[in-house]
Amino acid sequence: MLDYLLPGINGVQLSDRIRADNALQTIPILMISAALPSHELEQRGIIGLHKPFEVDEFLHTTRDLITSP
């Protein structure tokens, strides 16, 4: 789970660094922010949640990410 707005780097850049490691390529990434770059997330196959969001939406999305093959 990453926020998009991080100090010194954004969540997309951090996810690119994570995915550059072969051992981490299959780890699902959930990005959360009020200012999500939808096009960049779509290109990378990253699921995003716009703040504010409902707890049930967060739980459902998280469950789907960790149980998907």
Sequence and secondary structure as in RCSB ss.txt:
>XXXX:A:sequence
MLDYLLPGINGVQLSDRIRADNALQTIPILMISAALPSHELEQRGIIGLHKPFEVDEFLHTTRDLITSP
>XXXX:A:secstr
 EESEETTEEHHHHHHHHHTSGGGTTS  EEEESS  HHHHHHHT EEEESS  HHHHHHHHHHHHH  
